[in-house]
Amino acid sequence: MSNRIILLGATGYTGNLVLNALIRRGVRPTVAGRNPTALAALAQRFGGLDHLVVDAATPDDLRKHLQRGDVLISTVGPFERFGFPVAQAAADAGAHYLDSSGEVGFVRTLHDRHHQRARETGVVMLPAFGYDYVPGILAAALAIQKAEGAARSVDIGYFSTGPIWRGISQGTRATMRDGMTLPSARWHRHRLTDERTASRVRRFTVRGRHKSAFLVSGTEVVFLPREFPALEDVTVYNGWFPPLSRFISLYSALANATTRLPAGSKVTDALTRPLLIGPQGGPSAALRVRIPSHVVAVASSGIPGTAPLAEVHLEGPNPYSLTGELIAWAAHHIATHPDVTPGVVGPTMAFGLDTLQTNCAELGLITV
């Protein structure tokens, strides 16, 4: 018997992708949100789905609708603003939890607050379970496995092809803008450190071509060292705009420098405002098809000047399409196979490497 799946934020862009992916799997989730008119219309469009009118900002309002063993999906961001009450409600109710967050600070706090309680109640909490950052964790785990215990460092790069700037959602552009002046987490010498975003630029080989990528945050730095304690360094890079990586590094340095000026906030706002330029909402289905994803993980000994021990490349669907499919698969799997590893954990620890790789391949995320 399946546990109930509740989708919070189904009327939004990412929520709609998740909803459609669930429907294709034969799952009829309960849709939830605070706009009764929009929810009723959405529920009717899919043949009369159950729906709940709830305020995500109020844990008590959401908690009273949750039952032990439910699977709660949240696509309501920014998660630093709206995510904590939702996760709190799930933890209090003993419900499984997934979200589409790309905010690493949120994930770190979630682990600190709810990991032990989730283990006690036997539920799994899977933050950032989408393109951010399942492919990077999977690629890194495969590279570490290929290195046969010798890996001490892993670098992960996220790339894409096609008209990427047109294919970035409004929410992603806002997150990128905020990220220019926020530090990026990195696992360095067996501890988490914060460095200036884009302060490092690294070259990866992608389909036979050298492409540059700049330092960003990623949940790989939170979850991989817990699963692979021998890792001394984990670093994540974004290579969506390879020709601009060094320019973005300089841009980030300038934006960060302005925050120390008396009028720094206004100057920073002006400097980062161009990152918001683009269409409303997110890319259409036709555009998403033209922008597939590519993720690479390079495992090494950590000794400067030595050759990599292993390198793994994954290619798959568009980042947004992949996020919808990943969340739908995980929610359905948890609802029908609740024997996952409990706690606030990463995808390989929750499901096991073989299960994760097999199911990602069925979604189109494959090694190349």
N, C-alpha and C positions, 0 to 999 in steps of 0.2 A: 504494500500500500504506500502511495506517495504522500509525503507531507505537503502542506500547502505552500505555494510560492507567492510571495507578495512583492510587487514591483512598485517602488516609490519613485515618482518622477516619470511615469510612462508617457506623459504628454510632451516631454522635452525631446530634444534631438537624439541624445544617446539613449534615453529611455525607450523611444519609439523603435530604435534599432534592436534593442534587447527584446522588446515585446514581439516584434515580427519574427525574430529568431526563435523565441519560445513557441510561438504559434506554429512555425514550421516543424517543430519537434513534437507537435501534438499536445503541447502543454497549454492549459488555459489558466493563466495566473490571475490573481486578484490584483487589480490596478489601484493605486493609491495616490492621493495628492490633495491639495487644498482648494482646487477650483472645481466645484461640484458640476458646473455646466460642461466644462471641458472633459471631465472624467466620464460623465454620463454619455456624452457623444462618442467618446473613444470606446467605451464598453459596448455601446450599441453597434458601432462599426464592426466589431469583431464578434457579433452574434450574441451579445448579452453577457459580457464578462462580469463577475462580481467586482464591485468597486467600493473603496473606503475613502471618505473625506477626512483627512487628518492634517494636522499642522506639524511639519517635520521639525520645527524649532521647539516643540514641547514634548519632552519624553513621555510624560503621563498620558498625553493624548494618543500617542502612537502605541504605547505599551499595553493599553487596555484592549487593543485589537489583536495583539500578538499571543500566540500559544506556543508552548514548549515544543520544539522540533520544527516550527515553521522555518522557511527559508526566506529571509528578507533581503531584497536587492535594493540598493540605493544608487540613483544616478543624479541626485540633487547636490550640486556644487554651487559655489566653491566650498569644499569640504571643511576647510578651516573655519568657515562661518556657519555652515549648516550641518556638517557631518557628525559632530560629537553627540548631539541629542539623539540622533537616529541610532548610532552605535550603542549608546547607553541603554536605549529602550530594548534593543536586541539582547544585550548582555543580561539585563535584568529579567527578561522574559524567558531566557534559555533558548533563544532562536538563533539559527545559523545566520550568517551575515556575509554579504558580498557588496562591493561598491566599485565604481568606475573612477575613483580618485587617481590623480597623477601627482598628488601633493605629498612629498616624502615626510615632511614635518608632521602632517596629520597621521600618517601611518606609524611613525615612531611613537607618537603620543598614544595612539590606539593600543599599541602593544604594551606600553607601560601601564595603561589603565585597565585593560580587559583580558590580558593573556591568561593570567592565573585563574580568573573567574571562569573563562571559557573552558579551560582544561577541567575545572571542577564539575561543570555542568555537561561536559561532553560535546560541546558545539564547536564548530569551526568558524573563524572569522577571517575572511579573505579580502583585505583591502587592496585597491589598485589591481583588480583582476581583469585587465584588458591589455591592449597594446602597451600601455604603461601598467605592469612591466613584465608580463608573463613571457613574451618571446626572449627577452634578455636573460631571464633566470633560466629558462629552458636551454638556451644556447650555451650559457656558462656552465650549467651542470653537465651537459654533454661533453664540453671541452675538458672540464676537470676530470670526468670519467675517462676520456681518451688519454689524458696525461698520466693515468695509472698511479695516482697518489703523489706525484712529484710537483704538482702545481702549487705555487705560493702566491701567485698574482693572476688576476684576470681583468682584462679590459673589454668593455662591451660597447659596441657602436650601433646606433639606430639610424637607418637610412631609408630613403624612399625614392621612387622615380616618378616622372610625370610632372604636371603643373602643380607642384606641391603647395605653393602659396595660395592658389585659388582653392585648394583642397583642404584648407585648415578651417576648423569651425571658429565661430566667434568666441566660444569659451576657451578654446586652446590658445587663441591669440591673446586673450586677457591673462591667462596663466603665464604665457611666455613673457608678457610685459612685466608682470609682477616679479618673475624670476630673474630679470636682469639686475635687480638690486637686492635680491635675497641670496644668501650663501647656498652652495651645493654641498651635500653630504658626500663624504668619501671615506672608505675603509682604508686606513693607512697605518701600517705597523701595529696591527691588531687592535685598533681602536677607531671609533668614528670621529672624524674631524670635519670642520666646515671650511670650505675654500670659496673664493669668489667665483661665481658662475662664469664660465668661458675663460677662466684664467689659464687653462691648459688647452692646447690644440694638438690632436694626434691624427696621424694618417693611418687609414686602414686600406686594405686591398679588397675592393668590391667588384666582382665580375671582371677581374683582371686589370682594373684601373685603380690608381691611388686616389682616395678621397679623404678630405680633411673633416674632422668633427671636433666640436668644442665640449668642454666639461659641463655636465648637468647633474642634477640629482636623480637618483633612481633607487627603488626599493631593493635592488640587488645588493646594495651595501648594507641593508638591514638584515636580509634573510639568508644570503649565501654564507656569510661567516658562521652562522648558527648551525648550518647543515654541514659545512666543510671547515672545521676549526683550524686547519692548517693554513688557511688563506691569510696572508699578511696584508694584501692590498686588493681592493675591488674599486674600479673606477668606471663611470658611465659617461658616454659621450653622445651628443646629438649631431648627426651628419646630414640633416635634411637640406642644408644649404651649403654644400662643400666649398664653392668658390668664395663664400662670404664668411667662413669660419674665423679667419684671422681678423677681418673687419669687425665681426660680432664681438670678438675678444676685446678689441680696442674700445668698441662701443660700450661694452659692459664696464670696463675700467673707468670710462668717462662718466657713465651714469652713476656708478658707485661713488666716485669722487665728489659729485655734486651733492650727495646726501650729507656731506660734512660742511657744506656752505650754509650761511644763515638762511638763505632763501632756497636751500637745496631742494626741498620738496617740489617747488614750482618748476625749477629748472629740470629736475628729473622727470616730472610729468611731461614737460615739453619734449624732452629727449626720447622718451619711450612711447609717446603717443602714436608715432607712425606704425608701431607694431599692431595697433588696433585696426589699421586700414584693411578692409576686405569686406566680402559679402556677409549679410546677416545669416544666422542659423549655421548650417553645416553643408558640406558638399552633397550634391545629388547622387543618386545611385549610378547614373551614367558617368559622372566625374570620378566617383570612387573606383570604378573599374579601371580607370586609366592611371591610378596611383597605387600600385602594390607596395608592400613593405619588404624590407631586407634588414636583417639583424645579424651581427657578427660578434662572436666571442673569441678572444685570444687568450689562452692559458699559457703561463710561462713560469720559469723558476724564480723570477724576481731579481735575478742577477743581471745587472746592466751589461749589454753587449752580447748576450746569449740569444740563440734562436728560440722562437716560440716552441712550446712542447706540443700544442694542439690548437687547431683553429676550426671553428664550426660556423657555418653560414645557414641561416634559415630564411626562406622567402615565403610570403603568404599574401593574403588578401589585404586590401586597404586598411590602414590602422583603425578607422571607425567601424567598418564592417567586421573586422576581426574582433574588436572589443565586444560588439553585440553578440557575436557567435560564441566567444569564450565565456562570457557571463551566463548566457543561456545554457551552454553545455554544463558548466559547473553547477549551476543551480539545480538543473534536472538531475545531475549525477548525485548531488547531495540529498535531494528529496527522495531518490529511489535507492541509493546506496549510502546510508548514513554512517558507514564504517570508515570515515575519513579521520585523519589525525586532528584532534581538537586543539584549540588555542588560536591565537593570532599568529598565523603562520604563512609561509610562502607557498606557491603552487606545487613545487616538487615535494615539499614536506607533507602537504595536505593529501595529495593523491598518489605519490610515488612517481619516480621518474618515468618508468615504463608506461604507466597509465596516462600520464600527462602527454608524453610524446606521441603515443598512439592516437589519442583523441585530438590533439592539435593537428596531426597529419590528416585526420578525417575532415578537419575544418579547412584544410588547404595550406597549413603552415608546415612546410617540409624542409628537410636538409637538402642543400644543393652543393 
